[in-house]
Amino acid sequence: MSIRSVAKSCGLAPSHLAKIEVGDTFKTIGVETLVKLSKFYGIPVSAILKEAGFIDRHDDDLPE
């Protein structure tokens, strides 16, 4: 799947998604964007928030 198709499905600019994928904006990315990407890729919200540094641990109370 291309960056353009993922970006379009998630309502993001392809250039922004490319920066996220290489880690250039990972610490400044919005939670809403992370939630969109977690839903698209089927990754639990808590796992992606932990990887982004928004939470310290995997919290099972967060929505999938």
Secondary structure, 3 states (H helix, E strand, C coil): CCHHHHHHHHCCCHHHHHHHHHCCCCCCCCHHHHHHHHHHHCCCHHHHHHHHCCCCCCCCCCCC
